Amino acid sequence: MVVRYRTAGSLYTVAREEMEATMIDPAFTLEKKTAIVVGAANGIGRATALVFAAAGARVACADVEEPGAKTTAAQIEAGGGQALPVHLDVTDGASCRNAVAAAVQRFGGLDVLMYGAADSDRTATVLELDEAAWDRVIRINLTGAFLMVKAAIPAMITRGGGSIILIASQLGRVAAPGRAPYCATKGALIQLAKVLAADHAAQNIRANTISPGAIETRRMLRRWKDMDEARKMMGPKHLLGRLGLPEEIARAALYLASDASAFMTGSDLLIDGGYTAI
């Protein structure tokens, strides 16, 4: 079966059988696993949903942007995979519980949660930032993750274990001027994953974070007039001299979702092109 998906503006083609045959370790497969990808409408979330599906997972594509979630799910199904678009408001606990219930009802269980929802914060010092703007970033970036893991963990326990992946940031480790709520929430996600790992290891649930550098997604266009300007301004801040691609983060998520990372929990996987190395 050949599975064709479009990610980052280019045709992403993978033969599922060939993928399994050429893997260094078959533990990378997600066959018979069900994943919820939060933020699946675009960017890292969409790329991750497509990569999970290519590895054999059944994927619930969850996002507040329902049309984008449906597009991602349609791409998976067009390639022969199984997907379910789910409208999700991560600021609402009932919506989070309903998303998990929908995935369990459709696919029979839950094995993987990838949380990639993040708010668009404006550049401002704490003196310039109003409480409503602070609260919104906290609510989406951090509280939403709490609500989703709270909803997902019981289903994973029923399944006999699972993998939780929270998308943090290199800015959870180092500061960026004018990004107080973003940096604070991303650092908090790293700590949240460590606590989840400690609390639920006995239930065979692993929890890790991925900390990407600047990635070529539409979030870049909220700070720069176009992607060329984003590349020019942000690329040199990384030792590799460029921005990352959504697929590069998605491949790391596949590692954490699969049994290939079975001995990894409570860790932060830093994929920042050398941003924090110097």
Order of alpha helices (4+ residues) and beta strands (2+ residues): beta-beta-alpha-beta-alpha-beta-alpha-beta-alpha-beta-alpha-alpha-beta-alpha-beta-alpha-alpha-beta
